[in-house]
Amino acid sequence: MGEGENGKGPGEPGNPMKVVKIFFKEPDYYIHGTGDVESLGSAASHGCLRMDPEDIADLAKLIMEHGGQPREENWFLRILHSRREEKPIYLDNPVWLTITD
């Protein structure tokens, strides 16, 4: 979120985070989906890594599986279709990611 901007709740118009947000560094850095996939590869965020919504959903599944919090496919479908609810997941095990371009 940029300086002077107010945060928007899940599913609200104007919220740039789509589908999944994965917190990875203090204070507020995330890997998250974006509805503006044409902007991927450009500096359009304030420290976050943005991904295609389908790709970030797949990454979230992988992280949850390897982090000790696997879920059934119908759980993901329910969460992905409920755009107004946040569902925090705390991993049992750390998951190391290497980010490349």
C-alpha positions, 0 to 999 in steps of 0.5 A: 500500500502506498503512503497515504492510502487506506487499506481495502478489505478482502474482495472490496473494489480497489484492493489490489491483492487478488486470491492469495497473499503470502506474508514473507517479511516485516513489516508488510511485504507479501507475495500476492495475486493481482487483477492487473496481470498486464502490469507484471514485471513492472514496479507497480507495488510498494515492495510486494511481489505480484503474480497471476492469480492462478499461479499464486493459488498454486504456490499457496497450495504448494507452500501449505503442503510443504509447510505442514498445513495441507488441505483438500481441493474443495477447501481451496475452492471454497476459500477462493470463491469467498472473496470477502473472507481472509483465512490465515494459515500458520505453517508448522514448518518453514518453507524456503522459496527462491524467487527468480525472474 
